[in-house]
């Protein structure tokens, strides 16, 4: 079988390679999955670079999220379509714990299923963590990302006012159409000034995916007693925290990671999250965008497309 693998960390375009290996054999409690679709997330790229919270055990395949078909399992019949997360999904076959498989509902394509977990569930989980309700105010960075678009749509359903940041003027209308209250182009507009014009007292919450200077500016947009959830570092720069701001405005900054939140949910909470997110995707209340699809052998072309400026949807490996 084919897999995309790296033997050292570094830029994906430099260290990833395609190789042939034997099809794996599932251990007790595992299922053999034929992978049919994978998407490229920022975490995948950071993992290959050695910059993610999980350290790769080299050699390693890339990718964390995928959809596929069960070939062998003691829990699921052969032919069951499933989605899952696992370390190293950029390959044709993999073995995954039966307990980690989520059946794909009828009517959901593999192209949607392979991106139905990480970004949608992260967006859902962060909103659940914030407990924001109707009339609440929220600022999100990286608003035009797949995650940002889902946050905007889910928040709009709850009556939450969302301000989103972008870096391109032509991304604004798309996010407004999805339900954003306002969209700020941080390449040409002052984030702090614009937020103050809309919400003079500041926002209740910030969800930050960028870090660095933009994360620091977003922190200043919080109202007294407000809170920032940090879950990404797209800038690859830490947030320079203003201690005085934290003290005198009684602000708090908390890290948020899907894996940690998921582990604490318990079975009832997991079923509730899956049901709500999948229902929205199936009813198209929440839309996910697909920019282009490539074969596994075309992973280099896929990475070029992923890095292309102005991309509006997910890049998939099928």
C-alpha positions as CSV (number, residue, x, y, z in Angstrom):
1,X,0.0,0.0,0.0
2,X,1.0,3.6,-0.4
3,X,1.6,6.1,2.4
4,X,3.0,9.7,2.7
5,X,5.7,9.6,5.3
6,X,8.5,11.7,6.8
7,X,11.7,10.5,8.4
8,X,12.7,13.9,9.8
9,X,10.7,17.0,10.8
10,X,10.7,20.0,8.6
11,X,8.7,21.8,5.9
12,X,6.2,19.3,4.4
13,X,7.3,20.1,0.9
14,X,10.9,19.2,1.8
15,X,10.5,16.1,4.1
16,X,7.3,14.3,2.9
17,X,7.7,11.4,0.5
18,X,5.5,8.6,-1.0
19,X,6.5,5.0,-0.3
20,X,5.2,1.5,-0.6
21,X,4.7,-0.6,2.6
22,X,2.8,-3.7,3.6
23,X,-0.9,-3.4,4.5
24,X,-1.1,-3.4,8.3
25,X,-2.8,-6.2,10.4
26,X,-5.2,-5.1,13.1
27,X,-4.4,-6.0,16.7
28,X,-7.1,-7.1,19.2
29,X,-9.7,-4.3,19.5
30,X,-8.6,-2.6,16.3
31,X,-10.2,-2.3,12.9
32,X,-8.6,-2.3,9.5
33,X,-9.8,0.7,7.6
34,X,-9.4,1.5,3.9
35,X,-9.1,5.2,3.8
36,X,-11.2,7.0,1.2
37,X,-10.7,10.7,2.0
38,X,-8.5,13.0,4.1
39,X,-8.3,16.7,4.6
40,X,-5.3,19.0,5.2
41,X,-5.5,20.9,8.5
42,X,-3.0,23.4,10.0
43,X,-2.3,20.8,12.7
44,X,-1.1,18.3,10.0
45,X,1.5,20.8,8.7
46,X,2.6,21.8,12.2
47,X,3.0,18.1,13.1
48,X,5.3,17.4,10.2
49,X,7.4,20.5,11.3
50,X,7.6,19.2,14.9
51,X,5.7,22.2,16.1
52,X,2.5,20.5,17.3
53,X,1.5,19.4,20.8
54,X,2.1,15.7,19.7
55,X,5.7,14.8,19.0
56,X,6.0,12.5,15.9
57,X,7.6,9.1,16.4
58,X,9.7,8.9,13.3
59,X,9.2,7.7,10.7
60,X,5.6,8.8,10.7
61,X,2.8,9.3,8.2
62,X,1.1,12.8,8.2
63,X,-2.5,13.7,8.8
64,X,-4.9,13.3,11.7
65,X,-8.4,13.1,10.3
66,X,-10.0,10.9,7.7
67,X,-13.0,8.9,6.4
68,X,-12.9,5.3,5.3
69,X,-14.5,1.9,5.0
70,X,-14.2,-0.9,7.6
71,X,-12.5,-4.1,6.1
72,X,-12.0,-6.0,9.3
73,X,-13.4,-5.4,12.8
74,X,-15.0,-7.3,15.7
75,X,-17.4,-4.4,16.4
76,X,-18.4,-3.1,12.9
77,X,-19.5,-5.1,9.9
78,X,-17.2,-5.0,6.9
79,X,-18.3,-2.2,4.6
80,X,-19.3,0.2,7.3
81,X,-18.4,3.8,6.4
82,X,-16.6,5.5,9.3
83,X,-14.7,8.7,10.2
84,X,-12.0,8.9,12.8
85,X,-8.9,10.7,14.0
86,X,-5.5,9.0,14.2
87,X,-1.9,9.8,13.9
88,X,-0.9,9.3,10.3
89,X,-3.9,9.2,7.9
90,X,-2.2,10.0,4.7
91,X,-2.0,6.4,3.7
92,X,-4.3,3.9,1.9
93,X,-4.9,1.6,5.0
94,X,-4.6,2.1,8.7
95,X,-5.6,0.2,11.9
96,X,-7.6,2.2,14.4
97,X,-9.2,1.3,17.8
98,X,-12.8,0.2,17.3
99,X,-13.7,2.5,20.1
100,X,-12.5,5.5,18.1
101,X,-14.6,4.9,15.0
102,X,-17.7,7.1,14.3
103,X,-20.2,5.7,11.8
104,X,-20.8,8.1,8.9
105,X,-24.6,8.8,8.7
106,X,-26.4,8.1,5.5
107,X,-26.5,11.1,3.2
108,X,-23.0,12.4,4.2
109,X,-20.3,12.1,1.6
110,X,-16.8,11.0,2.3
111,X,-15.6,14.5,1.3
112,X,-17.7,16.1,4.1
113,X,-17.2,13.2,6.6
114,X,-13.4,13.5,6.4
115,X,-13.7,17.1,7.7
116,X,-16.7,16.6,9.9
117,X,-14.9,16.2,13.2
118,X,-11.8,18.4,13.9
119,X,-13.1,21.8,12.8
120,X,-16.9,21.4,13.4
121,X,-16.5,19.7,16.8
122,X,-13.8,22.2,17.9
123,X,-16.1,25.1,17.0
124,X,-19.0,23.4,18.9
125,X,-16.8,22.6,21.9
126,X,-15.4,26.1,22.2
127,X,-18.9,27.6,22.1
128,X,-20.0,25.0,24.7
129,X,-17.0,25.9,26.9
130,X,-17.8,29.7,26.7
131,X,-21.5,29.2,27.6
132,X,-22.3,32.2,25.5
133,X,-25.9,32.6,24.8
134,X,-28.3,34.9,23.0
135,X,-26.9,38.5,23.0
136,X,-23.3,37.3,23.9
137,X,-20.4,38.9,22.0
138,X,-17.5,37.0,20.5
139,X,-14.3,38.0,18.6
140,X,-12.6,35.2,16.5
141,X,-9.4,35.4,14.7
142,X,-8.8,33.6,11.4
143,X,-12.5,34.0,10.6
144,X,-12.1,32.8,7.0
145,X,-10.7,29.5,8.0
146,X,-12.8,26.3,8.0
147,X,-13.0,26.5,11.8
148,X,-13.9,30.1,11.7
149,X,-16.8,29.6,9.3
150,X,-18.3,26.9,11.4
151,X,-18.0,29.1,14.6
152,X,-19.8,31.9,12.8
153,X,-22.7,29.6,11.6
154,X,-23.2,27.9,15.0
155,X,-22.9,31.1,16.9
156,X,-25.5,32.8,14.7
157,X,-27.9,30.0,15.5
158,X,-27.5,30.7,19.2
159,X,-28.0,34.5,18.8
160,X,-24.3,35.3,19.5
161,X,-22.8,38.4,17.9
162,X,-19.6,37.5,16.2
163,X,-16.8,39.8,15.0
164,X,-14.4,37.9,12.7
165,X,-10.9,38.9,11.5
166,X,-9.6,38.3,8.0
167,X,-6.6,39.4,6.0
168,X,-8.3,39.9,2.6
169,X,-11.0,42.4,1.8
170,X,-12.7,39.9,-0.6
171,X,-13.3,37.5,2.3
172,X,-15.6,39.9,4.2
173,X,-18.9,39.3,2.4
174,X,-18.8,35.5,2.6
175,X,-18.5,35.7,6.4
176,X,-21.3,38.3,6.7
177,X,-23.5,36.0,4.6
178,X,-22.8,33.2,7.1
179,X,-24.0,35.3,10.0
180,X,-21.1,37.4,11.2
181,X,-22.1,40.7,12.8
182,X,-19.0,42.4,11.5
183,X,-15.7,41.4,9.7
184,X,-12.5,43.3,10.1
185,X,-9.7,43.2,7.6
186,X,-6.6,43.4,9.9
187,X,-4.4,44.0,6.9
188,X,-5.9,47.4,6.4
189,X,-8.1,48.2,9.5
190,X,-7.3,48.7,13.2
191,X,-8.7,45.7,15.1
192,X,-9.0,47.4,18.5
193,X,-10.5,50.6,17.0
194,X,-13.1,48.7,14.9
195,X,-14.2,46.5,17.8
196,X,-14.6,49.5,20.1
197,X,-16.8,51.2,17.6
198,X,-19.1,48.1,17.5
199,X,-19.0,47.1,21.2
200,X,-17.6,50.1,23.2
201,X,-17.3,48.0,26.4
202,X,-15.5,45.2,24.6
203,X,-16.5,41.6,23.8
204,X,-17.3,38.8,26.3
205,X,-15.0,36.2,24.7
206,X,-12.1,35.9,22.2
207,X,-11.4,32.6,20.4
208,X,-7.8,33.0,19.1
209,X,-6.3,30.8,16.4
210,X,-3.4,33.0,15.4
211,X,-1.4,34.1,18.4
212,X,1.4,36.6,18.0
213,X,0.7,40.3,17.7
214,X,-2.9,39.7,16.5
215,X,-3.6,37.6,19.5
216,X,-2.3,40.4,21.7
217,X,-4.5,42.9,20.0
218,X,-7.5,40.6,20.3
219,X,-6.9,40.4,24.1
220,X,-7.3,44.2,24.4
221,X,-10.8,43.9,22.8
222,X,-12.2,42.0,25.8
223,X,-14.5,43.7,28.2
224,X,-13.6,43.8,31.9
225,X,-13.8,40.2,33.2
226,X,-13.7,38.8,29.7
227,X,-11.9,35.6,28.6
228,X,-9.8,34.4,25.8
229,X,-9.6,30.8,24.6
230,X,-6.4,30.1,22.7
231,X,-6.4,27.0,20.5
232,X,-4.1,27.8,17.6
233,X,-0.8,29.4,16.6
234,X,-1.1,30.1,12.9
235,X,1.4,32.9,13.2
236,X,3.9,30.5,14.9
237,X,4.5,33.4,17.3
238,X,3.6,33.3,21.0
239,X,1.2,36.0,22.3
240,X,3.0,38.8,24.1
241,X,0.7,39.1,27.2
242,X,0.2,42.5,28.8
243,X,0.3,41.7,32.5
244,X,-1.2,45.0,33.5
245,X,-4.2,44.5,31.1
246,X,-4.8,41.0,32.7
247,X,-4.7,42.5,36.2
248,X,-6.6,45.7,36.0
249,X,-9.3,44.4,33.6
250,X,-9.5,41.0,35.4
251,X,-9.0,39.1,32.2
252,X,-8.2,35.4,31.8
253,X,-6.5,33.5,29.1
254,X,-7.0,29.7,28.8
255,X,-5.7,27.1,26.4
256,X,-8.2,24.9,24.6
257,X,-7.5,21.6,22.9
258,X,-10.1,19.4,21.3
259,X,-8.4,16.1,22.5
260,X,-8.5,17.3,26.2
261,X,-12.1,18.6,26.0
262,X,-13.3,15.4,24.3
263,X,-11.7,13.1,26.9
264,X,-13.7,14.9,29.7
265,X,-17.1,14.7,27.9
266,X,-18.0,11.2,28.8
267,X,-20.2,9.0,26.6
268,X,-23.4,11.1,27.0
269,X,-21.6,14.3,26.2
270,X,-19.8,12.7,23.2
271,X,-23.1,11.4,21.7
272,X,-24.7,14.8,22.2
273,X,-21.9,16.6,20.4
274,X,-21.8,14.2,17.5
275,X,-25.6,14.3,17.1
276,X,-25.8,18.1,17.1
277,X,-22.8,18.6,14.8
278,X,-23.8,15.9,12.3
279,X,-27.4,17.1,12.3
280,X,-26.3,20.6,11.2
281,X,-24.0,19.2,8.5
282,X,-26.7,16.9,7.1
283,X,-29.3,19.6,7.1
284,X,-26.8,22.0,5.6
285,X,-27.4,24.4,8.4
286,X,-23.6,24.4,8.6
287,X,-21.8,24.3,5.3
288,X,-18.2,23.2,4.8
289,X,-16.3,24.3,1.7
290,X,-14.2,22.1,-0.6
291,X,-11.6,23.9,-2.7
292,X,-10.1,20.9,-4.6
293,X,-9.3,17.2,-4.3
294,X,-6.1,15.4,-5.1
295,X,-5.0,11.8,-5.1
296,X,-2.6,10.6,-2.4
297,X,0.2,10.4,-5.0
298,X,-0.5,14.1,-5.8
299,X,0.2,15.2,-2.2
300,X,2.9,17.7,-3.3
301,X,0.3,19.5,-5.6
302,X,-2.2,19.4,-2.7
303,X,0.3,21.1,-0.4
304,X,0.9,23.8,-3.0
305,X,-2.9,24.3,-3.3
306,X,-3.2,24.4,0.5
307,X,-0.6,27.1,0.8
308,X,-2.1,29.2,-2.0
309,X,-3.2,32.7,-0.9
310,X,-6.9,33.4,-1.2
311,X,-8.0,29.7,-0.8
312,X,-11.6,29.5,0.3
313,X,-12.2,25.8,1.0
314,X,-10.5,22.6,2.2
315,X,-7.9,20.7,0.2
316,X,-8.7,17.0,0.3
317,X,-6.6,13.9,-0.5
318,X,-8.8,11.1,-1.8
